[in-house]
Amino acid sequence: MASLDGPPINWSKLARLAPRAIVLYILAILVVRLFLSRFMEIDEAQFVGEVAFAWNYGNSHPPMYNWLVRLALELTGWNWVLAVALVRLSLLGLYHWLSFDTARRLGGDRAGVLALTASAFLPQIVWMSIQTTAHTILVISASIGIVHAFALLREGKGTRAYIWFGIWAAIGALAKYNFFIFLVSFLIAAVMTAPIRRQLFQRRIWISIAIFIAAFTPVIVASLNAPLAATAGRMHKLAQAIGYLESFDLPRVGIDGLASLLISTFLWAGPALIIFWIGRSRDHPRPPPDGGADVRKLLLRTVLIGLAAFAALVFIADYHSVAERYMAPILAPTAILLALSLPQALGARNVLVISGAMYVLAPLAVAMIALFGTPRFNFPFDGVADAIRAQNPTPARIASNRQDDAGNVAALLHWPPERGEASDIVLVWQGNDDPGEEALARLPADAQPIGPVTRVTARVRNFNGELRTFSFQRYSSRLPIPDQNSGG
């Protein structure tokens, strides 16, 4: 990377502008999201019918994200698309601010700006989180929150830092259970790093422990009283084989799973590491790393311990598939670690320019796909909802083999399950054919058809103009609908 000509970079000025840039960026993405579609994608639609107060929710999720969605629904007058987008993008903005402020407190203005820069090269942040994800962005923010609380402790904030440490630990535990891999790895890394151990494990850490126990105990009690699938149900996804890795699948050990983990780790953090490494290779002499050596050791050890623990689990349990989002809490500090460990000098201007381009191009690419492709969140759900209401306006529960189909139709009809019980069910599926076993499996065992099969054909709600056909049929049942949530 050759550096671009220009005056020296004013890191202090960029750091002062960073918080406002984050706010404007999130507002711009929110406006784009609301303009692109008034329907929900799969990770957003999973919350329809899952926002009544509870300690555990479907798909083995703890309650924090569902509570946030319920709060946003109340604030927006039950505007589902605005509510779910507001929660997700607010959390994305929180991640960016926490990364920036943590790196700045630990390593100075340059480190803070470079943490934002590094995030532009993390696909799960700059690409996935602006269009989908839910619990994942919350658990990433909680993981960074732990490091932010530690940065406050380094600055001598004392009791305030321990309070925040407990709050972020509680939020992470209430966000997603894989947060514990990060939390335990962080604590082990702190024990292994002598200066950090003396600084962190003081008497006031009992404040953090008390906050965490008070917040998480009700979830533990609820989990003990629920079936195992309610809290560990997502583990089966790790057991799903990946076709191109099946040749590595040995009996009783997860060799193919380890390969999947390495690939996901590279896809999560590899591009940022490569770009920062190339940028730093232009510096002669190279600037020393920012922040204390003990802090860099803490963060690096946290990541490595988390990866090692996850790798051991995958290997011993003979798991086969590790998606990038499962790496989220473990690799959450990547941007901060790169900013502190690989500061840029001659290559900094190039890295900043490329980073800015990524922050602009990613939303544009999402918009182009949404406007001219056939993303599911632009399917003609409104046509289906209107046809259901016209045929029989009596409220019913909505079921489908696709959660986003059921969620969007239910939200448009304003018949979500939490608004009252109904003995009727409307089964919705795509295509002109019969519903098929997967769709019928969403019906209770006693369901009986009480209406005809109706077809609705309409164009997708963008410039593509492709026709999509949905079918629906009304049933009667007194039993609950089987769980169909997915995503995260």
N, C-alpha and C positions, 0 to 999 in steps of 0.2 A: 504493500500500500504506500504510495507516494503521498506525502503531505501536500495539502493545498496551501497556496501562498496566502498570507494574511497576517494581521497583528496577533500578538500572543492572546491566547484564550483567557478571558476574564471569568474564572471559575466562580468567583464570589457573586458576580452579576447573574450568571446562569443559575446559581443556587437560589438567589432571591426570586428569580422568575419561575422557578420550577413548580412551586405549589399552584400558582395561577395557571400554568400550562397544563398541569394535571386536571384541574377543574374544567378548563375549556375543552380538553381532549375528551373527557368523560361526557360532558354535555353534548358535544358534537356527535359522539357515537350513539348516545341515547336518542337524539333527534333522528339520526339516520335509521336506527332500529325501528322507531315508531313509524317512520315514513315507508319503510320497506314492506311491512306486513302488519295487519291487525290480528294475526293469528299467532299461535305459540309453536315453537319447535319442541322436540321431544323432551329435553331436560326442563323446559318451562312447564309443559303440560302435565308433568308427573305430579304437580302439586294440587291439581283439581281434585277435590274430595279428600285432601290430606292436610287440611289447615285447621281442623278442630283441635282444641288443646289436647296434647298427649305427651308422653315422655319418650315414646318410640313410635316410629312411623314405618310404613311399608318399605320394602326393598332394603331392610336392615339399616335404616338411617336413624341416628339420634335426632333430637328435635329442633336444634337451633335454626336451621335454614327455613324449616316450615313455619316456625314462629315469626321469622322476619317477613316471610311472604304474607302471612296473615295480617301482620301490622301494616304492611304496604297496601294490602287490599282494603283495609279499613280507611287508610289515609286517602286512597284514590277512588273511593266509592265503588269498590269491587270491579275496577277496570283491570282485568287479568293481565293483558299484554303490558300495560304501563307498570303494574305492580311488580311482575317478575323481572322485567327489564331494569327497573329502578333498583331492585335489590342486587341483582348480579353486577350491574355496572357501578353501583356505589361501592361494592366490595372490591371491584377491580381498581377503582380510584384509591380505595384504602390501601390495597396492596402497594400501589405505586408510591403513595405518600410514605408508608411505613418503610419501604425499601430505601427511598431517598433519605428520609430523616435518620434512619438507623445508620446508614453508611456515612452520612454527614457527621453525625455525633461521634462515630468511631474513628473516622479517618479524615474529616475535613470536607470543604466544599467540593473539591474535585471528586472525591470518593462518592459523595451524594449524587452528583450529576452523572457520573459514570455508572452508578447503579441503575438509574433510569435508562441510560444508554444500553446497558447489557440486557435489560428486560425486553428491548426491542428485538433481540435475537433469540428469545425463548419462545418457541412456537406455541406452547400452552398458554402463554401470556398474551403475546401480540396478535395471535390468530384465533385460537380456540376460545379464549375467554371473552372476546368481543362478540361472538356469535352464539355460543352455547356454554355448557358447564353450569353447575349450580354449587353443590356441596364442595366441589374441588376448589373453587376460588375462595370459599370461606375458610377451608382448612389451610390453604396457602397463606392467607392473611393472618390466621391465628399463629402459624409457625413463625412468620416474620414478626408478629407481635411479641413472641417470646424473646426474640433477639433484640427487639426494640426496648423491651423492659430491661434487658441486661445492659443495653447502652445507657439507659437512664441510671442504672446502678453504677456504671463506670464514671458517670458524671457527678456522683455523690448525691443522687436524689433519695437514697435511703428508703424510708418507709413507702414513699410514693412508688418507687420502682418495684418493691415487693408486692404491693397491692396490684399493680398492673401485671406482674408476673402471674399472680394467681388468677386474675381475670382472663388473661389470654390462655392460660392452661385450661380454664373452665370452658371458654368459648371453643377451643380446639377439640376438647373431649365431647362437647355437645354438637360439634360440626360433623365429624366423621371419625370412625373408630381407628383408622390408620394413622391418625394424628399421634397416637401413643408411640408409634415407631420413632417419630421425630422427637417427641418429648423425652423418651427414655434415652435416645441416642445423645441428645443435648446434655442431659444430666450426667451420663457416663463420661462424655467428652470433658465436661466441667470438672469432674472428679480426677480425670487423668491429667489435667493441666493445672499445675500447682498454684500459680497466681490466681487463676480463675476460681479454683476450689476455695481458697482462703477468702476471696471476695464475695462469692455467692452464698456459700453455706454458713451463714451467720444465724444468730438466734431469730432474727426477724423473718427468716424464710418460713417460719410457722404461720405467719400471716398469709403467705401464698398458699400453703397447704390447707389452711382452714377455709379459705375462699373456694379452693378447688373441691374439697370434700363436701362443703355445703351445696355447691352447684351440681355436683355429679352424683351424689348419693341417690336422689330420686330416680335417676336413670338406671342405676345399678339395680335398685329394688324392682323397678318395672321390668327390666331385662330378665331378672331371675324368675319373675312370674309369667314370662312370655315364652313361647316355643323358641328353641335354639335358632330356628330359621329367621326369627324376627330380628336377631342381632348379628348372626353370622351367615345369613343367607347369600350374601354376595361372594362368599369365598368360592362358590362353585364356578364363578367366572374365571378364576385362576386355573381351573382344571380343564377348560376348553382348549382343545388342541389347535395349533396354527399349522395350516397345510404345508407351507414351505419349510417348517422346522421339524416336521414329523420324522425326517430321516435321522435326527439327533435324539429321538425319543428312545431312551433305554429303559428297561423294566425297573420299576421301584425307585428310580431317582430322576430328578427333574433337570436333566442336562439341557433339553430343549427349552425348559423354563428359564434356565440361566442365560441361554442365548437370547431369549425374548427380553429378559431383564436388561441385558447389555445394550440391545438395540434400542429399547425404550429410554434408557439412560442417555444414550447418545442423541436420540431425537429430541429429548428434553433440553439437554444442556450443551450438546456438542457444538452446534453452530455458534453460540455465544463464546465458548472457549476458543474455538478456532479463530474467530474474528479478533478477539482481544489478544490472542497470542501473536497473530500476524501484525496487528497494530503495534504491539510492544517490540516486535523484532526490528522496527525501524529506529528505535531509540538507542543512540550511542553517545554518551553513556545513558544507561537506563535509569529512570528515577526509582528511588527505593520504594518499596511497598508502603502503603498508607496504613495508619492505625498501628496498634501494638502487635508484636509477633505472637503474643499469647492469644489475642483475639482471633487472628488468622488461623492459628492452630485449633482453637475451639471450634470454629466453623467448619474447617476442613475435616476434623475428626468427627464432628457431628454427621456430616454427609457420608463419610466412609463407614462409620459404624452402622448407620442406617442402611446403607447399601449392603453391607456384610450380613446384617441380621435378616434383611429381606431375601438375600440370596440363599442363606442357610434354610429359611422357611421353604422357599421354592424348591430347593434341592431335596430336602428331607421328605417333604410332603408330596413330591413328584408332581408339582404343578407345571403347567405347560404354557400359560399365556399371562404376560404382565403388560397391561396397557400403560401408556404414558401417564394417564391421570392417576394411576396408583402410585406413581413416583412423586406426586406433587408435594406432600409434606417433607419428604426426605430431601428433595432437591430445591425446596423453597428458598434457601439462602444463597442460591447460585449467583444471582446478580450482585449481592453484597460482597460475596467472597471474591468474585472476579474484580470488582471495583477496588477492593482493598489490596489484592495480591498482584494485579496486573495493571497498574496505573499507566496511562498513555501520555506521551509528550509529543513527539513528532507526528505520530499517527493519530493523535487525538482528534484533529479536525476532520479527518476522513471518517473516523468511527462515528463522530457526532452526526455528520452529514448522512451517512448510510443509515444510522439509527432513526434520524428524523424521517428519511424516506420510507423506512419500514412502518413507522407509526402512521404515515399517510396512506401508503399503498395497501396495507392490510384491510382497513375499512373499505377502501375503494373496491378491492377484489371481492369482498363480501357483498357489497352493494351490487356489483355487476352480476354475480351469481344469482342473487335474489331477484334482480330485475329481468334477467334474460334466460335464466336456467329454469329448472323445475324443482326447486327446494320444497320440501314437504310443507313448510310453514306458509306457502302460498297456494296450497290446494283449496278448492272451493268449498270450504267448510260452511260458509254462510248459506250457500245453496242447499246443503244438506239440512242444516238447522231449520231453515225456512220451510222446507218440505215436511219435516217431522212435525213442526208446529201446525202447519196447515192441515195435515192429516188428522192429528189428535193433539189438541193443546193441553191435555191433562199432563202435569209433570210426571216424569219418569226418570229412572236411573239410566245412564248411558254406558254401554259396554262396547268394546271393540278389541280385535286382536292387536291393535296399535294404540298405545296410550295417548299419543298426540291426536289421533282421530277422536277418541272418546273425550279427551280433555277439551279440545277446541269446540266440539259440538255442544258439550254440556255447558261450557262457559258462555257460548253464544245464546243458548236457550235460557240461561240463568236458572238451570235446574241442577246445580251441583249437589251432591248428596248431603252436604252439611246444612242445606237449606230445608231439610225435612225428608222423612222417609216416604218411599213410594213403592207400591207393590208391582208396578209395571217396569219393564226394562226394554229399552230400544237398543237392539244390536246393530252396529254399524260396521260395514266392511267395504273394501275397495273392489271394484270390478262388477261384471254382469253375472258372474258365476254364483253358485251356491256359496254360503259363508265359509264352508270348509271346517275341518276339525279344530284348527287353531282358534278361529273366531268362536265356534260353538263351545269351546272349552272355557270361555269367559262367562258363560251363563251358569247360574246355579243349577243344581241337580233337578229341581222341581219345575224348571222353567217350561212354560207351554206357550206356543204361538197364539196370539189373539188378533193378529192383523196380517195383511198381505205383505209380500216382499215388494218394496218400492225402489225404483232406480232413479238416480239423479245424475245427469251428465252436464257438466259446465266447464268453462275454461279456467285454467289456473289464473290467479289474480296478479298477473304481471304482464310484461310485454311479450312473453313467450307464446301465449295463446293456445297452448296444448290442451286438449280435452281430457278430463278425468271423470270417471264414473264411480259413484258410490251407491251402495245398496243398503237398505235398512229394513228391519222387521220388528214389530212390537211383540213382547212376551209378557207373561205374568208370572210372578214368583214372590215368595215370602222369605227366601233365603238371601244372605249377602252375596254380592258379586265377588268371585275369586280375585285375589290380589293380582294386579297387572302392571304395577309400577316398574319403571326402568329408568336408566340414566343416572347422572350424578355429577 
